[in-house]
């Protein structure tokens, strides 16, 4: 179990790092304004560094998919929430990898001609399908964040994810609401309400949460449970709490 947990943590850590590749826009020359454009537009087919960002998304999705699959086969903790969280993480990784294979054809928020073609339905099918895979990825990571944070708070309340997970989930939900509102504003003809900032916050929080989850797996804490409860310790052994609050195998 220890080796498996370490492997999952390593995959998640690498996935989190790769998922922040969009931050390279700070040092690369692009034609996009970070405050007003989608993150996915960096990987559009007509962008100068599109291949780099598409490759990073593919790698990130594959790494997280592998971590989720390995953990779902041998969950670190028992319970339906645990398994649901890891399966949702598999879904997120899969959808992210697929997303990289269905890139936008152009950048509609920065190119009026592209936006006009998009509205007229003249762009390739992959351009339209991109929004579907992105939505699936978002749904997957939201379920994973909620489920695995609840699991950490139930079985390992002193783990990093148990302590910081609720704040990260709250911030992610707020960023998601902001992003959706900005998209609606943009489609209504407004300036987008900081769409780029909202979405970069959204994907940034996801990367941080993945990293915290990875750290929690390699730095597990002995769980605390009410008297008489039977729980699984971080090594997969059943422990029973005594009256003094200590745990024993």
PyMOL commands that set and color helices and strands:
alter all, ss='L'
color gray80, all
select helices_A, chain A and resi 2-18+21-26+39-43+50-73+80-101+112-120+125-155+160-187+195-218
alter helices_A, ss='H'
color red, helices_A
select strands_A, chain A and resi 230-232+238-241+247-248
alter strands_A, ss='S'
color yellow, strands_A
deselect
rebuild
show_as cartoon
